[in-house]
Amino acid sequence: MNERITGTVKWFSRTKGYGFITQPNGPDVFVHYSAIQGEGFRNLDEGQQVEFIVQQGPKGLQAADVRPL
């Protein structure tokens, strides 16, 4: 399940450091700031397009290797 998927940020809380990404053919996926690729403060904006890998996390599906487009 290492296929890269393009999705849209549903919401992301800067203060809490997590949010959800909507994928085109599946359920929403949890995203934590530590999964966002980049330097410095890592943040996502609502409606932003991202590319990511879906992994099984302790509480369900989560995004990994998240790259803003």
N, CA, C, O and CB atoms as a CASP TS submission, in Angstrom:
PFRMAT TS
TARGET T0000
AUTHOR 0000-0000-0000
METHOD Language model
MODEL 1
PARENT N/A
ATOM      1  N   MET     1       0.822  -1.192   0.000  1.00  0.00           N
ATOM      2  CA  MET     1       0.000   0.000   0.000  1.00  0.00           C
ATOM      3  C   MET     1       0.869   1.260   0.000  1.00  0.00           C
ATOM      4  O   MET     1       0.562   2.220   0.706  1.00  0.00           O
ATOM      5  CB  MET     1      -0.937  -0.004   1.208  1.00  0.00           C
ATOM      6  N   ASN     2       1.936   1.266  -0.773  1.00  0.00           N
ATOM      7  CA  ASN     2       2.833   2.421  -0.841  1.00  0.00           C
ATOM      8  C   ASN     2       2.561   3.295  -2.056  1.00  0.00           C
ATOM      9  O   ASN     2       3.435   4.045  -2.491  1.00  0.00           O
ATOM     10  CB  ASN     2       4.273   1.958  -0.863  1.00  0.00           C
ATOM     11  N   GLU     3       1.365   3.205  -2.603  1.00  0.00           N
ATOM     12  CA  GLU     3       0.980   4.007  -3.748  1.00  0.00           C
ATOM     13  C   GLU     3       0.754   5.453  -3.311  1.00  0.00           C
ATOM     14  O   GLU     3       0.088   5.709  -2.308  1.00  0.00           O
ATOM     15  CB  GLU     3      -0.286   3.433  -4.416  1.00  0.00           C
ATOM     16  N   ARG     4       1.316   6.398  -4.074  1.00  0.00           N
ATOM     17  CA  ARG     4       1.130   7.816  -3.752  1.00  0.00           C
ATOM     18  C   ARG     4      -0.241   8.256  -4.241  1.00  0.00           C
ATOM     19  O   ARG     4      -0.652   7.930  -5.354  1.00  0.00           O
ATOM     20  CB  ARG     4       2.252   8.694  -4.388  1.00  0.00           C
ATOM     21  N   ILE     5      -0.931   8.991  -3.405  1.00  0.00           N
ATOM     22  CA  ILE     5      -2.286   9.447  -3.689  1.00  0.00           C
ATOM     23  C   ILE     5      -2.298  10.969  -3.618  1.00  0.00           C
ATOM     24  O   ILE     5      -1.607  11.564  -2.791  1.00  0.00           O
ATOM     25  CB  ILE     5      -3.320   8.826  -2.690  1.00  0.00           C
ATOM     26  N   THR     6      -3.080  11.589  -4.482  1.00  0.00           N
ATOM     27  CA  THR     6      -3.283  13.032  -4.413  1.00  0.00           C
ATOM     28  C   THR     6      -4.622  13.286  -3.740  1.00  0.00           C
ATOM     29  O   THR     6      -5.638  12.707  -4.125  1.00  0.00           O
ATOM     30  CB  THR     6      -3.230  13.688  -5.833  1.00  0.00           C
ATOM     31  N   GLY     7      -4.621  14.146  -2.741  1.00  0.00           N
ATOM     32  CA  GLY     7      -5.846  14.464  -2.013  1.00  0.00           C
ATOM     33  C   GLY     7      -5.914  15.937  -1.669  1.00  0.00           C
ATOM     34  O   GLY     7      -5.055  16.727  -2.061  1.00  0.00           O
ATOM     35  N   THR     8      -6.949  16.290  -0.930  1.00  0.00           N
ATOM     36  CA  THR     8      -7.201  17.678  -0.545  1.00  0.00           C
ATOM     37  C   THR     8      -7.304  17.774   0.974  1.00  0.00           C
ATOM     38  O   THR     8      -7.956  16.950   1.616  1.00  0.00           O
ATOM     39  CB  THR     8      -8.496  18.215  -1.218  1.00  0.00           C
ATOM     40  N   VAL     9      -6.656  18.784   1.537  1.00  0.00           N
ATOM     41  CA  VAL     9      -6.716  18.989   2.983  1.00  0.00           C
ATOM     42  C   VAL     9      -8.144  19.403   3.357  1.00  0.00           C
ATOM     43  O   VAL     9      -8.641  20.432   2.900  1.00  0.00           O
ATOM     44  CB  VAL     9      -5.674  20.072   3.447  1.00  0.00           C
ATOM     45  N   LYS    10      -8.790  18.592   4.189  1.00  0.00           N
ATOM     46  CA  LYS    10     -10.154  18.885   4.653  1.00  0.00           C
ATOM     47  C   LYS    10     -10.093  19.954   5.736  1.00  0.00           C
ATOM     48  O   LYS    10     -10.827  20.941   5.686  1.00  0.00           O
ATOM     49  CB  LYS    10     -10.857  17.595   5.191  1.00  0.00           C
ATOM     50  N   TRP    11      -9.218  19.754   6.711  1.00  0.00           N
ATOM     51  CA  TRP    11      -8.916  20.763   7.733  1.00  0.00           C
ATOM     52  C   TRP    11      -7.601  20.391   8.400  1.00  0.00           C
ATOM     53  O   TRP    11      -7.186  19.232   8.406  1.00  0.00           O
ATOM     54  CB  TRP    11     -10.069  20.870   8.791  1.00  0.00           C
ATOM     55  N   PHE    12      -6.959  21.407   8.961  1.00  0.00           N
ATOM     56  CA  PHE    12      -5.698  21.198   9.665  1.00  0.00           C
ATOM     57  C   PHE    12      -5.583  22.254  10.752  1.00  0.00           C
ATOM     58  O   PHE    12      -5.697  23.448  10.474  1.00  0.00           O
ATOM     59  CB  PHE    12      -4.478  21.260   8.688  1.00  0.00           C
ATOM     60  N   SER    13      -5.357  21.822  11.990  1.00  0.00           N
ATOM     61  CA  SER    13      -5.216  22.739  13.120  1.00  0.00           C
ATOM     62  C   SER    13      -3.740  23.033  13.363  1.00  0.00           C
ATOM     63  O   SER    13      -2.968  22.131  13.687  1.00  0.00           O
ATOM     64  CB  SER    13      -5.871  22.149  14.394  1.00  0.00           C
ATOM     65  N   ARG    14      -3.356  24.282  13.209  1.00  0.00           N
ATOM     66  CA  ARG    14      -1.961  24.677  13.477  1.00  0.00           C
ATOM     67  C   ARG    14      -1.628  24.485  14.946  1.00  0.00           C
ATOM     68  O   ARG    14      -0.511  24.087  15.279  1.00  0.00           O
ATOM     69  CB  ARG    14      -1.718  26.148  13.067  1.00  0.00           C
ATOM     70  N   THR    15      -2.578  24.760  15.831  1.00  0.00           N
ATOM     71  CA  THR    15      -2.309  24.665  17.266  1.00  0.00           C
ATOM     72  C   THR    15      -2.212  23.220  17.738  1.00  0.00           C
ATOM     73  O   THR    15      -1.393  22.905  18.601  1.00  0.00           O
ATOM     74  CB  THR    15      -3.390  25.386  18.047  1.00  0.00           C
ATOM     75  N   LYS    16      -3.034  22.345  17.184  1.00  0.00           N
ATOM     76  CA  LYS    16      -3.000  20.939  17.589  1.00  0.00           C
ATOM     77  C   LYS    16      -2.000  20.120  16.775  1.00  0.00           C
ATOM     78  O   LYS    16      -1.539  19.073  17.230  1.00  0.00           O
ATOM     79  CB  LYS    16      -4.382  20.331  17.455  1.00  0.00           C
ATOM     80  N   GLY    17      -1.662  20.592  15.573  1.00  0.00           N
ATOM     81  CA  GLY    17      -0.665  19.911  14.756  1.00  0.00           C
ATOM     82  C   GLY    17      -1.178  18.697  14.002  1.00  0.00           C
ATOM     83  O   GLY    17      -0.403  17.816  13.631  1.00  0.00           O
ATOM     84  N   TYR    18      -2.479  18.653  13.776  1.00  0.00           N
ATOM     85  CA  TYR    18      -3.017  17.542  12.992  1.00  0.00           C
ATOM     86  C   TYR    18      -4.295  17.957  12.280  1.00  0.00           C
ATOM     87  O   TYR    18      -4.850  19.025  12.538  1.00  0.00           O
ATOM     88  CB  TYR    18      -3.281  16.325  13.889  1.00  0.00           C
ATOM     89  N   GLY    19      -4.754  17.088  11.374  1.00  0.00           N
ATOM     90  CA  GLY    19      -5.985  17.342  10.635  1.00  0.00           C
ATOM     91  C   GLY    19      -6.347  16.128   9.810  1.00  0.00           C
ATOM     92  O   GLY    19      -5.951  15.004  10.121  1.00  0.00           O
ATOM     93  N   PHE    20      -7.108  16.368   8.751  1.00  0.00           N
ATOM     94  CA  PHE    20      -7.548  15.275   7.889  1.00  0.00           C
ATOM     95  C   PHE    20      -7.417  15.658   6.424  1.00  0.00           C
ATOM     96  O   PHE    20      -7.571  16.820   6.047  1.00  0.00           O
ATOM     97  CB  PHE    20      -8.995  14.890   8.206  1.00  0.00           C
ATOM     98  N   ILE    21      -7.127  14.648   5.606  1.00  0.00           N
ATOM     99  CA  ILE    21      -7.017  14.798   4.161  1.00  0.00           C
ATOM    100  C   ILE    21      -8.119  13.959   3.529  1.00  0.00           C
ATOM    101  O   ILE    21      -8.342  12.816   3.928  1.00  0.00           O
ATOM    102  CB  ILE    21      -5.598  14.370   3.639  1.00  0.00           C
ATOM    103  N   THR    22      -8.808  14.530   2.540  1.00  0.00           N
ATOM    104  CA  THR    22      -9.815  13.797   1.784  1.00  0.00           C
ATOM    105  C   THR    22      -9.120  13.140   0.603  1.00  0.00           C
ATOM    106  O   THR    22      -8.415  13.805  -0.156  1.00  0.00           O
ATOM    107  CB  THR    22     -10.978  14.736   1.311  1.00  0.00           C
ATOM    108  N   GLN    23      -9.316  11.833   0.445  1.00  0.00           N
ATOM    109  CA  GLN    23      -8.761  11.143  -0.713  1.00  0.00           C
ATOM    110  C   GLN    23      -9.892  10.876  -1.707  1.00  0.00           C
ATOM    111  O   GLN    23     -11.046  10.743  -1.301  1.00  0.00           O
ATOM    112  CB  GLN    23      -8.054   9.811  -0.293  1.00  0.00           C
ATOM    113  N   PRO    24      -9.575  10.795  -3.018  1.00  0.00           N
ATOM    114  CA  PRO    24     -10.626  10.690  -4.031  1.00  0.00           C
ATOM    115  C   PRO    24     -11.471   9.416  -3.953  1.00  0.00           C
ATOM    116  O   PRO    24     -12.672   9.466  -4.221  1.00  0.00           O
ATOM    117  CB  PRO    24     -10.008  10.774  -5.377  1.00  0.00           C
ATOM    118  N   ASN    25     -10.884   8.297  -3.600  1.00  0.00           N
ATOM    119  CA  ASN    25     -11.616   7.030  -3.628  1.00  0.00           C
ATOM    120  C   ASN    25     -11.525   6.278  -2.313  1.00  0.00           C
ATOM    121  O   ASN    25     -11.250   5.078  -2.298  1.00  0.00           O
ATOM    122  CB  ASN    25     -11.099   6.157  -4.742  1.00  0.00           C
ATOM    123  N   GLY    26     -11.754   6.972  -1.218  1.00  0.00           N
ATOM    124  CA  GLY    26     -11.662   6.305   0.070  1.00  0.00           C
ATOM    125  C   GLY    26     -12.019   7.242   1.200  1.00  0.00           C
ATOM    126  O   GLY    26     -12.380   8.397   0.972  1.00  0.00           O
ATOM    127  N   PRO    27     -11.917   6.740   2.426  1.00  0.00           N
ATOM    128  CA  PRO    27     -12.256   7.561   3.596  1.00  0.00           C
ATOM    129  C   PRO    27     -11.212   8.650   3.855  1.00  0.00           C
ATOM    130  O   PRO    27     -10.089   8.581   3.356  1.00  0.00           O
ATOM    131  CB  PRO    27     -12.395   6.675   4.835  1.00  0.00           C
ATOM    132  N   ASP    28     -11.599   9.647   4.636  1.00  0.00           N
ATOM    133  CA  ASP    28     -10.656  10.694   5.037  1.00  0.00           C
ATOM    134  C   ASP    28      -9.516  10.063   5.829  1.00  0.00           C
ATOM    135  O   ASP    28      -9.696   9.049   6.503  1.00  0.00           O
ATOM    136  CB  ASP    28     -11.368  11.799   5.879  1.00  0.00           C
ATOM    137  N   VAL    29      -8.340  10.681   5.734  1.00  0.00           N
ATOM    138  CA  VAL    29      -7.129  10.140   6.342  1.00  0.00           C
ATOM    139  C   VAL    29      -6.561  11.148   7.340  1.00  0.00           C
ATOM    140  O   VAL    29      -6.439  12.332   7.027  1.00  0.00           O
ATOM    141  CB  VAL    29      -6.078   9.793   5.257  1.00  0.00           C
ATOM    142  N   PHE    30      -6.218  10.685   8.530  1.00  0.00           N
ATOM    143  CA  PHE    30      -5.593  11.505   9.567  1.00  0.00           C
ATOM    144  C   PHE    30      -4.208  11.940   9.096  1.00  0.00           C
ATOM    145  O   PHE    30      -3.494  11.157   8.470  1.00  0.00           O
ATOM    146  CB  PHE    30      -5.499  10.727  10.914  1.00  0.00           C
ATOM    147  N   VAL    31      -3.824  13.176   9.390  1.00  0.00           N
ATOM    148  CA  VAL    31      -2.471  13.650   9.082  1.00  0.00           C
ATOM    149  C   VAL    31      -1.910  14.392  10.293  1.00  0.00           C
ATOM    150  O   VAL    31      -2.570  15.262  10.861  1.00  0.00           O
ATOM    151  CB  VAL    31      -2.474  14.573   7.821  1.00  0.00           C
ATOM    152  N   HIS    32      -0.686  14.038  10.681  1.00  0.00           N
ATOM    153  CA  HIS    32       0.025  14.683  11.781  1.00  0.00           C
ATOM    154  C   HIS    32       1.127  15.547  11.181  1.00  0.00           C
ATOM    155  O   HIS    32       1.692  15.205  10.142  1.00  0.00           O
ATOM    156  CB  HIS    32       0.612  13.627  12.786  1.00  0.00           C
ATOM    157  N   TYR    33       1.431  16.661  11.830  1.00  0.00           N
ATOM    158  CA  TYR    33       2.440  17.579  11.275  1.00  0.00           C
ATOM    159  C   TYR    33       3.776  16.897  11.007  1.00  0.00           C
ATOM    160  O   TYR    33       4.495  17.300  10.092  1.00  0.00           O
ATOM    161  CB  TYR    33       2.656  18.744  12.221  1.00  0.00           C
ATOM    162  N   SER    34       4.121  15.876  11.781  1.00  0.00           N
ATOM    163  CA  SER    34       5.414  15.200  11.604  1.00  0.00           C
ATOM    164  C   SER    34       5.490  14.430  10.290  1.00  0.00           C
ATOM    165  O   SER    34       6.583  14.055   9.865  1.00  0.00           O
ATOM    166  CB  SER    34       5.670  14.249  12.763  1.00  0.00           C
ATOM    167  N   ALA    35       4.341  14.184   9.631  1.00  0.00           N
ATOM    168  CA  ALA    35       4.327  13.465   8.356  1.00  0.00           C
ATOM    169  C   ALA    35       4.506  14.402   7.167  1.00  0.00           C
ATOM    170  O   ALA    35       4.670  13.943   6.036  1.00  0.00           O
ATOM    171  CB  ALA    35       3.027  12.692   8.208  1.00  0.00           C
ATOM    172  N   ILE    36       4.477  15.724   7.414  1.00  0.00           N
ATOM    173  CA  ILE    36       4.601  16.711   6.343  1.00  0.00           C
ATOM    174  C   ILE    36       6.077  16.913   6.014  1.00  0.00           C
ATOM    175  O   ILE    36       6.884  17.193   6.900  1.00  0.00           O
ATOM    176  CB  ILE    36       3.937  18.059   6.746  1.00  0.00           C
ATOM    177  N   GLN    37       6.423  16.770   4.738  1.00  0.00           N
ATOM    178  CA  GLN    37       7.799  16.949   4.298  1.00  0.00           C
ATOM    179  C   GLN    37       8.094  18.439   4.140  1.00  0.00           C
ATOM    180  O   GLN    37       7.251  19.195   3.656  1.00  0.00           O
ATOM    181  CB  GLN    37       8.055  16.195   2.969  1.00  0.00           C
ATOM    182  N   GLY    38       9.286  18.856   4.547  1.00  0.00           N
ATOM    183  CA  GLY    38       9.675  20.252   4.396  1.00  0.00           C
ATOM    184  C   GLY    38      10.492  20.721   5.583  1.00  0.00           C
ATOM    185  O   GLY    38      10.614  20.027   6.592  1.00  0.00           O
ATOM    186  N   GLU    39      11.044  21.907   5.442  1.00  0.00           N
ATOM    187  CA  GLU    39      11.873  22.501   6.478  1.00  0.00           C
ATOM    188  C   GLU    39      11.053  23.480   7.304  1.00  0.00           C
ATOM    189  O   GLU    39      10.061  24.032   6.829  1.00  0.00           O
ATOM    190  CB  GLU    39      13.092  23.205   5.862  1.00  0.00           C
ATOM    191  N   GLY    40      11.472  23.686   8.533  1.00  0.00           N
ATOM    192  CA  GLY    40      10.831  24.686   9.384  1.00  0.00           C
ATOM    193  C   GLY    40       9.449  24.274   9.849  1.00  0.00           C
ATOM    194  O   GLY    40       9.159  23.090  10.017  1.00  0.00           O
ATOM    195  N   PHE    41       8.595  25.280  10.055  1.00  0.00           N
ATOM    196  CA  PHE    41       7.242  25.048  10.558  1.00  0.00           C
ATOM    197  C   PHE    41       6.413  24.366   9.479  1.00  0.00           C
ATOM    198  O   PHE    41       6.236  24.907   8.387  1.00  0.00           O
ATOM    199  CB  PHE    41       6.576  26.378  11.001  1.00  0.00           C
ATOM    200  N   ARG    42       5.913  23.195   9.785  1.00  0.00           N
ATOM    201  CA  ARG    42       5.151  22.430   8.801  1.00  0.00           C
ATOM    202  C   ARG    42       3.658  22.601   9.048  1.00  0.00           C
ATOM    203  O   ARG    42       3.155  22.303  10.132  1.00  0.00           O
ATOM    204  CB  ARG    42       5.539  20.938   8.850  1.00  0.00           C
ATOM    205  N   ASN    43       2.964  23.080   8.034  1.00  0.00           N
ATOM    206  CA  ASN    43       1.548  23.389   8.156  1.00  0.00           C
ATOM    207  C   ASN    43       0.850  23.080   6.835  1.00  0.00           C
ATOM    208  O   ASN    43       1.482  23.072   5.779  1.00  0.00           O
ATOM    209  CB  ASN    43       1.337  24.870   8.560  1.00  0.00           C
ATOM    210  N   LEU    44      -0.446  22.827   6.899  1.00  0.00           N
ATOM    211  CA  LEU    44      -1.260  22.634   5.708  1.00  0.00           C
ATOM    212  C   LEU    44      -2.445  23.585   5.784  1.00  0.00           C
ATOM    213  O   LEU    44      -2.909  23.925   6.872  1.00  0.00           O
ATOM    214  CB  LEU    44      -1.734  21.151   5.574  1.00  0.00           C
ATOM    215  N   ASP    45      -2.932  24.012   4.623  1.00  0.00           N
ATOM    216  CA  ASP    45      -4.082  24.907   4.568  1.00  0.00           C
ATOM    217  C   ASP    45      -5.299  24.166   4.034  1.00  0.00           C
ATOM    218  O   ASP    45      -5.174  23.305   3.163  1.00  0.00           O
ATOM    219  CB  ASP    45      -3.774  26.134   3.694  1.00  0.00           C
ATOM    220  N   GLU    46      -6.461  24.495   4.547  1.00  0.00           N
ATOM    221  CA  GLU    46      -7.703  23.891   4.078  1.00  0.00           C
ATOM    222  C   GLU    46      -7.837  24.091   2.570  1.00  0.00           C
ATOM    223  O   GLU    46      -7.645  25.199   2.071  1.00  0.00           O
ATOM    224  CB  GLU    46      -8.923  24.495   4.818  1.00  0.00           C
ATOM    225  N   GLY    47      -8.166  23.025   1.845  1.00  0.00           N
ATOM    226  CA  GLY    47      -8.322  23.092   0.399  1.00  0.00           C
ATOM    227  C   GLY    47      -7.035  22.871  -0.381  1.00  0.00           C
ATOM    228  O   GLY    47      -7.072  22.762  -1.606  1.00  0.00           O
ATOM    229  N   GLN    48      -5.899  22.802   0.304  1.00  0.00           N
ATOM    230  CA  GLN    48      -4.602  22.611  -0.347  1.00  0.00           C
ATOM    231  C   GLN    48      -4.489  21.196  -0.907  1.00  0.00           C
ATOM    232  O   GLN    48      -4.917  20.237  -0.265  1.00  0.00           O
ATOM    233  CB  GLN    48      -3.451  22.888   0.643  1.00  0.00           C
ATOM    234  N   GLN    49      -3.912  21.064  -2.104  1.00  0.00           N
ATOM    235  CA  GLN    49      -3.664  19.762  -2.715  1.00  0.00           C
ATOM    236  C   GLN    49      -2.360  19.194  -2.159  1.00  0.00           C
ATOM    237  O   GLN    49      -1.366  19.911  -2.039  1.00  0.00           O
ATOM    238  CB  GLN    49      -3.605  19.873  -4.271  1.00  0.00           C
ATOM    239  N   VAL    50      -2.367  17.915  -1.823  1.00  0.00           N
ATOM    240  CA  VAL    50      -1.181  17.244  -1.299  1.00  0.00           C
ATOM    241  C   VAL    50      -1.058  15.859  -1.921  1.00  0.00           C
ATOM    242  O   VAL    50      -2.033  15.286  -2.408  1.00  0.00           O
ATOM    243  CB  VAL    50      -1.239  17.144   0.245  1.00  0.00           C
ATOM    244  N   GLU    51       0.156  15.341  -1.893  1.00  0.00           N
ATOM    245  CA  GLU    51       0.433  13.972  -2.334  1.00  0.00           C
ATOM    246  C   GLU    51       0.947  13.227  -1.111  1.00  0.00           C
ATOM    247  O   GLU    51       1.736  13.769  -0.337  1.00  0.00           O
ATOM    248  CB  GLU    51       1.480  13.928  -3.535  1.00  0.00           C
ATOM    249  N   PHE    52       0.500  11.976  -0.933  1.00  0.00           N
ATOM    250  CA  PHE    52       0.839  11.248   0.286  1.00  0.00           C
ATOM    251  C   PHE    52       0.699   9.748   0.093  1.00  0.00           C
ATOM    252  O   PHE    52       0.194   9.279  -0.928  1.00  0.00           O
ATOM    253  CB  PHE    52      -0.040  11.708   1.440  1.00  0.00           C
ATOM    254  N   ILE    53       1.155   9.007   1.091  1.00  0.00           N
ATOM    255  CA  ILE    53       1.007   7.554   1.156  1.00  0.00           C
ATOM    256  C   ILE    53       0.074   7.258   2.325  1.00  0.00           C
ATOM    257  O   ILE    53       0.185   7.881   3.381  1.00  0.00           O
ATOM    258  CB  ILE    53       2.406   6.823   1.325  1.00  0.00           C
ATOM    259  N   VAL    54      -0.846   6.310   2.141  1.00  0.00           N
ATOM    260  CA  VAL    54      -1.753   5.913   3.221  1.00  0.00           C
ATOM    261  C   VAL    54      -1.153   4.726   3.965  1.00  0.00           C
ATOM    262  O   VAL    54      -0.735   3.744   3.353  1.00  0.00           O
ATOM    263  CB  VAL    54      -3.168   5.558   2.667  1.00  0.00           C
ATOM    264  N   GLN    55      -1.115   4.828   5.284  1.00  0.00           N
ATOM    265  CA  GLN    55      -0.623   3.739   6.137  1.00  0.00           C
ATOM    266  C   GLN    55      -1.646   3.451   7.226  1.00  0.00           C
ATOM    267  O   GLN    55      -2.468   4.303   7.566  1.00  0.00           O
ATOM    268  CB  GLN    55       0.757   4.098   6.763  1.00  0.00           C
ATOM    269  N   GLN    56      -1.584   2.246   7.764  1.00  0.00           N
ATOM    270  CA  GLN    56      -2.441   1.900   8.899  1.00  0.00           C
ATOM    271  C   GLN    56      -1.769   2.395  10.169  1.00  0.00           C
ATOM    272  O   GLN    56      -0.645   1.996  10.473  1.00  0.00           O
ATOM    273  CB  GLN    56      -2.708   0.357   8.969  1.00  0.00           C
ATOM    274  N   GLY    57      -2.442   3.254  10.906  1.00  0.00           N
ATOM    275  CA  GLY    57      -1.918   3.768  12.165  1.00  0.00           C
ATOM    276  C   GLY    57      -2.609   3.096  13.332  1.00  0.00           C
ATOM    277  O   GLY    57      -3.456   2.227  13.126  1.00  0.00           O
ATOM    278  N   PRO    58      -2.268   3.477  14.553  1.00  0.00           N
ATOM    279  CA  PRO    58      -2.856   2.856  15.740  1.00  0.00           C
ATOM    280  C   PRO    58      -4.365   3.073  15.857  1.00  0.00           C
ATOM    281  O   PRO    58      -5.064   2.265  16.469  1.00  0.00           O
ATOM    282  CB  PRO    58      -2.182   3.389  16.971  1.00  0.00           C
ATOM    283  N   LYS    59      -4.864   4.157  15.276  1.00  0.00           N
ATOM    284  CA  LYS    59      -6.300   4.454  15.379  1.00  0.00           C
ATOM    285  C   LYS    59      -6.995   4.484  14.024  1.00  0.00           C
ATOM    286  O   LYS    59      -8.103   5.008  13.912  1.00  0.00           O
ATOM    287  CB  LYS    59      -6.504   5.783  16.075  1.00  0.00           C
ATOM    288  N   GLY    60      -6.365   3.933  13.002  1.00  0.00           N
ATOM    289  CA  GLY    60      -6.971   3.934  11.668  1.00  0.00           C
ATOM    290  C   GLY    60      -5.984   4.403  10.621  1.00  0.00           C
ATOM    291  O   GLY    60      -4.774   4.416  10.847  1.00  0.00           O
ATOM    292  N   LEU    61      -6.517   4.788   9.471  1.00  0.00           N
ATOM    293  CA  LEU    61      -5.661   5.209   8.366  1.00  0.00           C
ATOM    294  C   LEU    61      -5.018   6.555   8.666  1.00  0.00           C
ATOM    295  O   LEU    61      -5.645   7.452   9.229  1.00  0.00           O
ATOM    296  CB  LEU    61      -6.461   5.285   7.063  1.00  0.00           C
ATOM    297  N   GLN    62      -3.740   6.675   8.274  1.00  0.00           N
ATOM    298  CA  GLN    62      -3.046   7.948   8.446  1.00  0.00           C
ATOM    299  C   GLN    62      -2.160   8.207   7.245  1.00  0.00           C
ATOM    300  O   GLN    62      -1.712   7.278   6.573  1.00  0.00           O
ATOM    301  CB  GLN    62      -2.214   7.956   9.744  1.00  0.00           C
ATOM    302  N   ALA    63      -1.913   9.482   6.983  1.00  0.00           N
ATOM    303  CA  ALA    63      -1.077   9.896   5.865  1.00  0.00           C
ATOM    304  C   ALA    63       0.384   9.902   6.290  1.00  0.00           C
ATOM    305  O   ALA    63       0.715  10.267   7.418  1.00  0.00           O
ATOM    306  CB  ALA    63      -1.500  11.286   5.349  1.00  0.00           C
ATOM    307  N   ALA    64       1.255   9.492   5.367  1.00  0.00           N
ATOM    308  CA  ALA    64       2.699   9.516   5.588  1.00  0.00           C
ATOM    309  C   ALA    64       3.356  10.169   4.381  1.00  0.00           C
ATOM    310  O   ALA    64       2.778  10.191   3.295  1.00  0.00           O
ATOM    311  CB  ALA    64       3.266   8.076   5.825  1.00  0.00           C
ATOM    312  N   ASP    65       4.549  10.697   4.564  1.00  0.00           N
ATOM    313  CA  ASP    65       5.321  11.314   3.478  1.00  0.00           C
ATOM    314  C   ASP    65       4.454  12.315   2.705  1.00  0.00           C
ATOM    315  O   ASP    65       4.351  12.246   1.480  1.00  0.00           O
ATOM    316  CB  ASP    65       5.872  10.227   2.518  1.00  0.00           C
ATOM    317  N   VAL    66       3.836  13.243   3.439  1.00  0.00           N
ATOM    318  CA  VAL    66       2.916  14.219   2.854  1.00  0.00           C
ATOM    319  C   VAL    66       3.712  15.334   2.184  1.00  0.00           C
ATOM    320  O   VAL    66       4.578  15.951   2.803  1.00  0.00           O
ATOM    321  CB  VAL    66       1.964  14.801   3.935  1.00  0.00           C
ATOM    322  N   ARG    67       3.407  15.583   0.913  1.00  0.00           N
ATOM    323  CA  ARG    67       4.107  16.615   0.143  1.00  0.00           C
ATOM    324  C   ARG    67       3.102  17.586  -0.461  1.00  0.00           C
ATOM    325  O   ARG    67       2.299  17.194  -1.308  1.00  0.00           O
ATOM    326  CB  ARG    67       4.976  15.980  -0.968  1.00  0.00           C
ATOM    327  N   PRO    68       3.135  18.841  -0.040  1.00  0.00           N
ATOM    328  CA  PRO    68       2.239  19.840  -0.636  1.00  0.00           C
ATOM    329  C   PRO    68       2.527  19.992  -2.130  1.00  0.00           C
ATOM    330  O   PRO    68       3.680  19.928  -2.556  1.00  0.00           O
ATOM    331  CB  PRO    68       2.390  21.206   0.080  1.00  0.00           C
ATOM    332  N   LEU    69       1.483  20.193  -2.909  1.00  0.00           N
ATOM    333  CA  LEU    69       1.644  20.370  -4.358  1.00  0.00           C
ATOM    334  C   LEU    69       1.488  21.828  -4.734  1.00  0.00           C
ATOM    335  O   LEU    69       1.590  22.177  -5.910  1.00  0.00           O
ATOM    336  CB  LEU    69       0.627  19.516  -5.131  1.00  0.00           C
TER
END
